């Protein structure tokens, strides 16, 4: 399951957003710093209208979406890498996630305290990024110190130290570890450090209801920063998300349309995260269940089968495959087979977004 950590300065709307994304979450959203002491986590289903369409086609008894876990991590402040504001504890929480959703305040509101006294998205983002970078720099320096003796005799230690030296140089210049290209061998060696700036990051610009459709100058500021860093961006309104929860499902589309947008923040955020991480979705469908599965782009049919169960990958023979749109056009798997649209794909086949698959394998 994909795990995304929601970070940012205190009072930027993290907990409000988290509560909205995870309706049953109990994170306290209050107008003062450090109201979130322990990281709150909640699992949400990934919205995907294709699931219901395939379920209706197959007459499935159960519909199972793929899921994302969001973790609400307490607000970081300047000096967090040295332990300020419970910083060390919070930084440790970030190490456990697959991607970082960095919420940046892009709205004016005199009633909501800003820890820096004024709204400044790029400045706020730099505060967080600096603290993550300083924490990583400390990790790298400690690891290189431990490698000193091994480097004299071990080729593996030499490779790891050379990779860490390149990362250290970038961190010392205020850059991020994710900007360094590593070989598969180097990446495997560095991975145990859990470097914070190596994680993919999405900037979530938290705006007022009025700015949700078109954005504002603050959003442009963050977009420029994200482009420079190769990060993702998504515009959300934590307040709008909170209001959406209170509405019946049938009224939500009209509410969003009135605001000039087509989808809610949850869909936008998940779509941006999937894109940034290079993730794809394929489906299995039948009378028992229709289910969505998340895989990495470029995965072959056996690897995709292994996401269901490792035995499927080990004993893979072939996959019966069809694109979901073509299956809907056929009206049933049986009719797709009659038309010759159902393909038999082998071990080299790279799974496409929206493929509907049935695996044949030896046990």
C-alpha positions in Angstrom: 0.0 0.0 0.0 1.3 3.5 -0.9 2.1 5.5 2.2 2.2 9.3 1.9 3.2 11.6 4.7 1.5 15.1 5.0 4.1 17.6 6.3 4.4 21.4 6.6 4.8 24.2 9.0 2.3 24.5 11.9 -1.1 26.0 11.0 -0.9 25.5 7.2 -4.0 23.2 7.1 -2.4 19.8 7.3 -4.7 18.3 9.9 -7.8 19.9 8.4 -6.8 18.3 5.1 -6.0 15.0 6.7 -9.4 14.9 8.5 -11.1 15.7 5.2 -9.2 13.0 3.3 -9.7 10.4 5.9 -13.2 11.1 7.1 -13.0 8.9 10.2 -9.6 10.2 11.3 -9.4 11.7 14.7 -6.5 14.2 14.2 -7.3 17.4 16.0 -7.3 20.5 13.8 -6.8 23.5 16.1 -5.5 27.0 15.6 -2.2 26.6 17.5 1.2 24.9 16.8 1.8 21.3 17.7 -1.8 20.3 18.1 -0.8 17.0 16.4 1.8 15.3 18.6 1.6 11.7 17.4 1.3 11.0 13.7 -2.2 10.1 12.8 -2.7 7.7 9.9 -5.7 6.7 7.9 -6.4 4.5 4.9 -8.5 5.8 2.0 -9.9 4.0 -1.1 -8.6 5.3 -4.4 -11.5 6.7 -6.4 -11.8 5.0 -9.8 -15.0 5.0 -11.8 -13.7 2.1 -13.9 -14.1 -0.2 -11.0 -17.9 0.2 -10.9 -18.2 -0.1 -14.7 -16.2 -3.4 -14.7 -18.1 -4.7 -11.6 -21.5 -4.0 -13.3 -20.3 -5.8 -16.5 -19.2 -8.9 -14.5 -22.0 -8.8 -12.0 -19.4 -8.9 -9.2 -20.5 -9.6 -5.6 -17.7 -7.4 -4.3 -15.8 -4.3 -5.4 -12.3 -3.8 -4.0 -10.4 -0.5 -4.8 -6.7 -0.1 -4.2 -5.8 2.0 -1.2 -3.5 4.8 0.0 -2.4 5.4 3.6 -2.0 9.1 4.6 0.0 10.0 7.7 -0.5 13.4 9.3 2.9 14.4 10.7 3.0 17.2 13.2 4.2 20.7 12.1 7.9 21.1 11.6 9.6 24.4 12.5 13.0 26.0 11.9 15.6 24.0 13.9 13.7 20.7 13.7 16.9 18.9 12.6 18.4 19.9 15.9 15.3 18.8 17.9 13.4 22.1 18.0 9.7 21.7 18.4 9.8 17.9 18.8 11.6 17.8 15.5 13.6 14.6 15.8 10.5 12.6 16.5 8.7 14.1 13.5 11.6 13.6 11.1 11.7 9.9 12.1 8.0 9.6 11.1 8.8 11.0 7.7 11.4 8.3 7.0 8.7 5.7 7.0 6.7 7.1 4.1 7.0 6.5 0.3 6.2 10.1 -0.7 5.9 13.5 1.0 2.9 15.7 0.5 4.2 19.2 1.5 1.2 21.4 2.4 2.0 25.1 1.8 -0.3 27.8 3.0 -1.4 30.0 0.0 -4.3 31.9 1.6 -4.7 35.0 3.7 -6.7 34.8 6.9 -6.0 37.1 9.9 -7.9 34.7 12.2 -5.4 31.8 11.5 -2.0 32.4 13.1 1.1 32.0 10.9 4.2 30.9 12.7 6.4 33.3 10.7 4.0 36.3 11.0 3.0 36.4 7.3 2.2 34.2 4.4 5.2 33.4 2.3 4.9 30.0 0.5 8.4 29.8 -1.0 10.0 30.9 2.3 7.9 28.4 4.2 8.8 25.6 1.8 12.4 26.4 2.1 12.2 26.2 6.0 11.0 22.6 5.7 13.4 21.6 2.9 16.3 23.0 4.8 15.4 21.0 7.9 15.0 17.8 5.9 18.4 18.5 4.2 20.2 19.2 7.4 18.8 15.9 8.9 20.0 14.0 5.8 23.4 15.7 6.0 23.9 14.5 9.6 22.9 10.9 8.5 25.3 10.9 5.6 28.2 12.3 7.7 27.7 9.7 10.4 27.5 6.9 7.9 30.7 8.0 6.1 32.5 8.2 9.4 31.5 4.5 10.1 32.7 3.5 6.6 36.2 5.0 7.0 37.9 1.8 8.1 36.0 -0.4 5.6 36.8 1.8 2.6 40.5 0.7 2.8 39.7 -2.9 2.2 36.2 -3.3 0.9 35.2 -2.5 -2.7 31.5 -2.3 -1.7 32.3 0.2 1.0 34.2 2.3 -1.6 31.2 2.3 -3.9 28.8 3.3 -1.1 31.2 6.0 0.2 31.6 7.5 -3.3 27.8 7.7 -3.7 27.4 9.3 -0.3 30.2 11.8 -1.1 28.2 13.0 -4.1 25.0 13.2 -2.1 26.8 15.1 0.7 28.2 17.7 -1.7 24.6 18.4 -3.0 23.2 18.6 0.5 25.9 21.1 1.6 24.7 23.3 -1.2 21.1 23.1 0.0 20.1 20.6 -2.7 18.1 17.3 -2.3 19.4 13.7 -2.5 16.7 12.9 -5.1 18.6 15.1 -7.6 21.6 12.7 -7.6 21.5 9.8 -10.2 22.5 6.6 -8.5 23.1 3.1 -10.0 20.9 0.3 -8.8 23.8 -0.9 -6.7 24.4 2.5 -5.1 20.6 3.1 -4.5 20.4 -0.3 -2.6 23.3 0.7 -0.4 22.0 4.2 0.4 18.4 3.1 0.9 18.8 2.0 4.6 19.6 5.6 5.6 16.1 6.6 4.7 17.1 9.9 3.4 14.3 12.4 3.6 15.3 14.5 0.6 15.5 11.4 -1.5 11.7 10.9 -1.2 9.4 12.2 -4.0 7.6 15.3 -3.0 4.4 16.9 -4.0 3.6 20.5 -3.0 0.0 20.9 -2.1 -1.0 24.6 -2.3 -3.7 25.1 0.2 -5.9 27.9 -1.0 -9.2 29.5 -0.1 -12.4 28.4 -1.8 -12.3 31.5 -4.1 -8.9 30.6 -5.5 -9.4 26.8 -5.9 -10.2 27.0 -9.6 -7.7 29.5 -10.9 -5.1 29.7 -8.1 -3.3 32.9 -7.1 0.2 34.5 -7.0 1.2 32.3 -4.1 0.4 29.2 -6.1 2.6 30.5 -8.9 5.4 31.0 -6.4 5.2 27.3 -5.3 4.8 26.1 -8.9 8.1 27.8 -9.8 9.8 26.2 -6.9 8.4 22.8 -7.7 9.6 23.1 -11.4 13.1 23.9 -10.2 13.1 20.9 -7.9 11.4 18.4 -10.3 8.6 18.0 -7.7 4.9 17.7 -8.3 2.2 20.2 -7.5 -1.5 20.0 -6.7 -3.9 22.7 -5.7 -6.3 21.9 -2.9 -8.5 23.6 -0.4 -8.6 21.9 3.0 -11.7 23.9 3.8 -13.5 22.8 0.7 -12.6 19.2 1.4 -14.0 19.5 4.9 -17.3 20.9 3.4 -17.4 18.0 0.9 -17.5 15.4 3.6 -20.7 16.9 5.0 -22.5 16.6 1.6 -24.4 13.6 0.3 -22.5 11.8 -2.6 -25.1 12.9 -5.2 -24.5 16.6 -4.3 -20.7 16.7 -4.4 -20.3 16.9 -8.2 -22.6 20.0 -8.4 -20.8 21.6 -5.5 -17.5 21.2 -7.2 -18.9 22.4 -10.5 -20.1 25.6 -8.8 -16.5 26.1 -7.8 -15.2 25.6 -11.3 -13.5 22.3 -10.7 -14.2 18.7 -11.9 -12.7 16.7 -9.0 -12.1 16.9 -5.3 -8.7 17.2 -3.6 -8.5 13.5 -2.8 -8.7 12.5 -6.5 -6.3 15.3 -7.5 -3.8 14.4 -4.8 -3.8 10.7 -5.5 -3.6 11.3 -9.3 -0.6 13.6 -8.8 1.1 11.1 -6.4 0.6 8.1 -8.8 2.1 10.2 -11.6 5.1 11.3 -9.6 5.8 7.8 -8.4 5.2 6.3 -11.8 2.4 4.0 -10.7 -0.2 2.2 -12.8 -3.5 0.4 -12.2 -4.7 -2.9 -13.6 -7.9 -4.8 -12.9 -9.1 -8.3 -12.3 -12.9 -8.9 -12.6 -15.3 -11.8 -12.3 -18.5 -12.8 -10.5 -16.8 -13.0 -7.1 -15.1 -9.6 -7.2 -13.7 -6.8 -9.3 -10.5 -5.4 -7.9 -7.9 -2.7 -8.7 -4.2 -3.4 -8.3 -1.4 -0.9 -8.1 1.9 -1.6 -9.9 5.0 0.3 -11.0 5.2 1.5 -14.6 7.2 -1.0 -16.7 6.3 -4.1 -14.7 5.9 -7.2 -16.8 2.9 -9.6 -16.6 4.6 -12.0 -14.1 5.6 -9.1 -11.9 2.1 -7.8 -11.9 0.8 -11.2 -11.1 3.2 -11.3 -8.1 1.4 -8.3 -6.6 -1.5 -10.6 -6.1 0.6 -13.5 -4.8 4.2 -14.5 -5.1 3.1 -18.0 -6.3 1.5 -16.3 -9.3 4.8 -14.8 -10.4 6.8 -18.0 -9.8 4.4 -20.2 -11.7 3.4 -17.7 -14.4 2.4 -19.3 -17.7 0.5 -16.5 -19.5 -2.1 -13.7 -19.0 -5.4 -13.3 -20.7 -5.5 -9.5 -21.3 -7.7 -6.8 -22.6 -7.9 -3.0 -22.2 -10.8 -2.0 -20.0 -12.4 0.3 -22.6 -12.4 -2.6 -25.2 -13.9 -4.9 -22.6 -16.7 -2.5 -21.9 -17.3 -2.2 -25.6 -17.5 -6.0 -26.0 -20.0 -6.2 -23.1 -18.6 -9.3 -21.5 -15.4 -11.4 -21.3 -17.1 -14.1 -23.3 -18.0 -11.7 -26.1 -14.5 -10.2 -26.1 -13.2 -13.8 -26.5 -15.6 -14.4 -29.4 -14.4 -11.2 -31.1 -10.8 -12.2 -30.7 -10.1 -9.2 -28.6 -8.8 -11.2 -25.5 -5.0 -11.5 -25.9 -2.7 -14.1 -24.6 0.4 -12.3 -23.3 3.6 -13.9 -22.1 6.4 -13.2 -19.7 7.8 -10.2 -21.6 4.5 -8.3 -21.8 4.6 -4.9 -20.1 1.3 -4.2 -18.4 -0.5 -1.1 -19.6 -2.7 1.3 -17.5 -6.2 0.0 -17.4 -5.5 -3.6 -18.5 -8.0 -6.2 -17.3 -6.1 -9.4 -16.7 -6.6 -13.1 -15.8 -3.4 -15.1 -15.0 -2.7 -18.7 -15.7 0.0 -20.3 -13.6 1.4 -23.5 -12.2 1.2 -24.1 -8.4 
